[in-house]
Amino acid sequence: MSRWGSAMVAFAGLTRPQDLLDGMRIEDVYTPAERLRSGAGRSLQHWAGRLAAKQAVLRLLGVPPTAEHLVQVEVLPRPTAACARTAACNDGHPPFVRLGPALAARIDQRIRLSLSHTSGRALAMAVASAGLPEDGDA
């Protein structure tokens, strides 16, 4: 395992989330909550950003980006006190990572994510760090 991982996903010229996945099925890469959050009128950059984040986390963990591993990395917005922790909040929030049991056993630290987009690329950086007081129970 490394202390950080990064990934970039190009989406310029693509039109569908499936185009990002090199033949993998959406259901095999994104969790139901991620599909709900990335769908409903969101642009392709949301799908690409989430995929870049998943790939960055897997690089941090030293795990190949197969569908089996990608779906075990769930990337969702971290709720804040201002939104009362509801899924209906549409404000921007920092990304939060939840790992499936097999991947969670590989790390005993928090994973922090930073995401950025250009008009045709999504970039993610994942860093392993100690927990902070503001982490709460998330």
WOWO-V595694 format. One record per pair of residues at least 12 apart in sequence whose ideal C-beta (glycine too) atoms are under 10 Angstrom apart, sorted by sequence separation. I is the first residue (numbers start at 1). J is the second residue. D is the distance in Angstrom with one decimal. If there is no record, write none. Layout:
# WOWO-V595694
{{I,J,D} {I,J,D}}
This chain:
# WOWO-V595694
{{9,21,10.0} {17,29,9.0} {26,38,9.3} {34,46,9.6} {35,47,9.3} {38,50,5.9} {57,69,9.2} {58,70,7.0} {61,73,8.6} {77,89,7.8} {79,91,9.6} {80,92,9.9} {99,111,7.5} {113,125,7.1} {114,126,8.2} {17,30,8.0} {26,39,9.6} {34,47,8.9} {37,50,8.1} {38,51,9.5} {57,70,9.3} {60,73,9.8} {77,90,9.6} {80,93,6.0} {97,110,8.3} {98,111,9.4} {112,125,8.5} {113,126,5.5} {114,127,7.9} {51,65,8.9} {55,69,9.6} {58,72,8.9} {77,91,8.5} {79,93,6.4} {80,94,8.4} {96,110,9.7} {97,111,4.5} {112,126,7.1} {113,127,8.0} {35,50,9.7} {54,69,8.4} {55,70,7.5} {57,72,9.4} {58,73,6.4} {77,92,7.5} {78,93,5.2} {79,94,9.9} {96,111,9.0} {97,112,8.1} {111,126,5.5} {112,127,4.8} {34,50,5.9} {54,70,5.0} {57,73,4.7} {77,93,3.7} {78,94,5.0} {95,111,9.7} {96,112,9.4} {97,113,5.9} {111,127,7.2} {112,128,7.9} {30,47,7.8} {34,51,9.6} {54,71,8.5} {56,73,9.1} {57,74,9.8} {76,93,8.7} {77,94,7.3} {78,95,6.7} {79,96,8.3} {95,112,8.7} {96,113,7.7} {110,127,9.0} {111,128,6.1} {112,129,5.6} {17,35,8.8} {29,47,9.6} {54,72,8.9} {55,73,8.6} {57,75,7.7} {77,95,6.5} {78,96,3.7} {94,112,8.5} {95,113,4.3} {109,127,9.2} {110,128,7.3} {111,129,7.9} {31,50,9.8} {34,53,10.0} {51,70,7.7} {54,73,4.4} {56,75,9.5} {76,95,7.3} {77,96,6.8} {78,97,9.3} {94,113,7.5} {95,114,8.0} {109,128,4.5} {110,129,5.5} {30,50,7.0} {34,54,8.8} {50,70,9.9} {53,73,7.6} {54,74,8.4} {75,95,5.4} {76,96,5.7} {94,114,8.5} {95,115,5.8} {108,128,9.1} {109,129,5.9} {110,130,6.9} {112,132,9.1} {17,38,7.1} {26,47,8.6} {29,50,9.2} {30,51,8.1} {53,74,9.9} {54,75,6.0} {75,96,7.3} {76,97,8.5} {94,115,8.9} {107,128,6.3} {109,130,6.1} {110,131,5.2} {17,39,8.5} {29,51,7.2} {51,73,9.9} {53,75,4.4} {74,96,8.5} {75,97,5.8} {76,98,7.3} {108,130,9.7} {109,131,7.6} {110,132,7.5} {31,54,10.0} {50,73,9.4} {52,75,9.3} {53,76,10.0} {74,97,7.1} {75,98,8.1} {112,135,9.8} {20,44,7.6} {30,54,8.4} {50,74,9.3} {51,75,8.8} {73,97,6.5} {74,98,4.3} {17,42,9.5} {19,44,8.1} {29,54,7.5} {50,75,5.0} {73,98,8.0} {74,99,7.6} {110,135,6.3} {21,47,9.1} {49,75,8.3} {50,76,8.6} {72,98,9.2} {73,99,6.2} {74,100,7.8} {17,44,6.6} {20,47,6.0} {72,99,6.2} {73,100,7.6} {16,44,7.5} {19,47,9.3} {20,48,5.8} {72,100,3.3} {110,138,9.4} {15,44,7.2} {17,46,8.9} {18,47,9.3} {19,48,9.7} {71,100,7.5} {72,101,8.1} {95,124,8.3} {97,126,7.4} {14,44,6.1} {17,47,4.2} {20,50,9.6} {21,51,7.6} {72,102,6.2} {73,103,6.7} {16,47,8.8} {17,48,8.4} {20,51,5.6} {69,100,8.7} {72,103,4.9} {95,126,9.5} {11,43,8.9} {12,44,9.4} {20,52,9.5} {68,100,9.7} {72,104,8.5} {11,44,5.0} {12,45,10.0} {14,47,9.3} {17,50,9.4} {69,102,8.4} {11,45,6.3} {14,48,8.2} {17,51,8.5} {68,102,9.0} {69,103,7.0} {9,44,9.9} {11,46,9.9} {78,113,9.3} {9,45,9.4} {11,47,7.6} {12,48,9.6} {29,65,9.3} {75,111,9.7} {11,48,4.1} {29,66,9.5} {30,67,9.9} {34,71,9.0} {38,75,9.7} {60,97,9.6} {9,47,8.6} {10,48,7.7} {11,49,9.0} {28,66,9.3} {29,67,5.5} {37,75,9.1} {38,76,9.8} {61,99,8.3} {73,111,8.8} {75,113,6.8} {9,48,4.4} {28,67,4.0} {29,68,9.8} {31,70,9.7} {34,73,9.5} {37,76,6.1} {63,102,9.2} {96,135,9.5} {8,48,9.2} {9,49,7.6} {11,51,8.9} {27,67,9.2} {28,68,8.0} {29,69,9.6} {30,70,8.0} {31,71,6.3} {34,74,6.2} {36,76,9.6} {37,77,7.2} {57,97,5.8} {63,103,6.8} {75,115,8.5} {98,138,8.6} {9,50,9.1} {11,52,9.6} {24,65,9.5} {26,67,10.0} {29,70,4.6} {30,71,7.1} {31,72,8.8} {33,74,6.6} {34,75,6.6} {56,97,9.6} {97,138,9.9} {9,51,5.0} {10,52,9.7} {24,66,8.3} {25,67,7.4} {28,70,7.7} {29,71,5.8} {31,73,8.8} {32,74,9.6} {33,75,9.7} {34,76,6.6} {53,95,6.0} {57,99,7.6} {61,103,6.1} {96,138,5.9} {9,52,4.3} {22,65,9.4} {24,67,4.5} {28,71,6.0} {30,73,9.9} {31,74,4.8} {33,76,5.9} {54,97,8.8} {61,104,9.8} {63,106,7.4} {7,51,8.0} {8,52,6.1} {9,53,9.3} {23,67,9.5} {24,68,9.9} {27,71,8.4} {29,73,9.6} {30,74,8.6} {31,75,8.9} {53,97,7.4} {62,106,7.9} {7,52,4.6} {9,54,9.5} {22,67,9.7} {30,75,9.1} {31,76,8.4} {50,95,8.3} {58,103,8.1} {61,106,5.2} {6,52,8.5} {7,53,7.6} {9,55,7.2} {21,67,8.1} {24,70,7.6} {49,95,8.3} {57,103,8.1} {60,106,9.5} {61,107,6.4} {7,54,8.0} {8,55,8.6} {9,56,9.9} {24,71,9.4} {60,107,8.0} {5,53,9.9} {7,55,3.5} {8,56,9.0} {6,55,8.6} {7,56,4.3} {21,70,8.8} {60,109,9.9} {75,124,8.5} {5,55,7.8} {6,56,5.2} {7,57,8.6} {37,87,7.8} {57,107,9.4} {61,111,8.6} {5,56,4.6} {7,58,8.2} {36,87,7.9} {60,111,6.7} {75,126,9.6} {85,136,10.0} {4,56,8.2} {5,57,6.4} {7,59,6.3} {5,58,7.0} {6,59,6.8} {7,60,9.7} {60,113,9.8} {73,126,9.2} {85,138,9.1} {5,59,3.1} {6,60,8.7} {33,87,8.1} {57,111,5.9} {80,134,9.7} {4,59,8.3} {5,60,3.4} {56,111,9.1} {81,136,9.7} {4,60,6.0} {5,61,7.4} {57,113,7.4} {78,134,9.7} {2,59,7.1} {3,60,7.6} {5,62,8.5} {56,113,7.1} {78,135,9.2} {79,136,10.0} {1,59,9.9} {2,60,5.7} {5,63,9.7} {7,65,8.1} {53,111,9.6} {56,114,8.9} {78,136,9.7} {1,60,6.9} {2,61,8.1} {54,113,9.7} {56,115,8.9} {79,138,7.8} {1,61,5.7} {2,62,6.5} {53,113,5.2} {78,138,6.1} {1,62,5.1} {52,113,9.5} {53,114,8.9} {1,63,9.0} {53,115,5.9} {76,138,10.0} {52,115,6.9} {49,113,9.7} {52,116,9.0} {33,98,9.1} {50,115,8.3} {52,117,9.1} {59,124,9.6} {60,125,9.3} {61,126,8.7} {49,115,4.8} {59,125,10.0} {60,126,4.5} {31,98,8.6} {48,115,9.7} {49,116,8.2} {55,122,10.0} {56,123,8.6} {57,124,8.1} {59,126,7.3} {60,127,7.4} {61,128,8.9} {49,117,6.0} {56,124,4.1} {58,126,8.6} {60,128,6.2} {31,100,9.1} {46,115,9.8} {48,117,7.6} {52,121,8.5} {53,122,8.3} {55,124,7.1} {56,125,6.0} {57,126,4.6} {45,115,9.7} {52,122,4.4} {53,123,9.6} {54,124,8.1} {56,126,4.0} {46,117,8.8} {51,122,7.3} {52,123,6.1} {53,124,4.2} {55,126,8.9} {56,127,9.1} {57,128,9.7} {45,117,4.9} {48,120,9.0} {49,121,9.7} {50,122,8.2} {52,124,3.9} {53,125,8.9} {54,126,9.2} {45,118,8.9} {48,121,7.6} {49,122,4.1} {51,124,8.5} {52,125,9.2} {53,126,7.0} {43,117,9.2} {45,119,8.5} {48,122,3.9} {49,123,8.4} {50,124,8.7} {52,126,9.7} {45,120,8.7} {47,122,8.6} {48,123,9.6} {49,124,6.8} {44,120,9.6} {45,121,8.9} {46,122,8.7} {48,124,9.6} {45,122,6.0} {44,122,9.2} {20,122,9.3} {1,106,6.4} {1,107,6.5} {3,109,9.2} {5,111,9.1} {11,117,8.9} {12,118,8.6} {14,120,8.8} {4,111,9.8} {11,118,9.7} {12,119,6.9} {13,120,7.3} {1,109,9.6} {4,112,9.4} {6,114,9.3} {8,116,9.6} {9,117,9.8} {10,118,9.6} {11,119,9.3} {12,120,2.6} {11,120,6.1} {12,121,7.0} {8,118,9.7} {10,120,6.2} {11,121,7.0} {9,120,9.9} {10,121,5.2} {11,122,6.6} {9,121,6.9} {10,122,8.2} {8,121,5.8} {9,122,4.8} {8,122,7.0} {9,123,8.1} {7,122,8.6} {8,123,4.9} {9,124,8.1} {7,123,7.5} {8,124,7.8} {6,123,7.2} {7,124,5.3} {6,124,6.6} {7,125,8.5} {5,124,8.5} {6,125,4.9} {7,126,8.2} {5,125,7.6} {6,126,7.3} {4,125,6.6} {5,126,4.7} {6,127,9.5} {4,126,6.4} {5,127,8.2} {3,126,9.8} {4,127,4.8} {5,128,8.9} {2,126,9.4} {3,127,6.8} {4,128,7.1} {2,127,9.7} {3,128,5.5} {4,129,9.7} {2,128,8.0} {3,129,8.7} {1,128,7.5}}
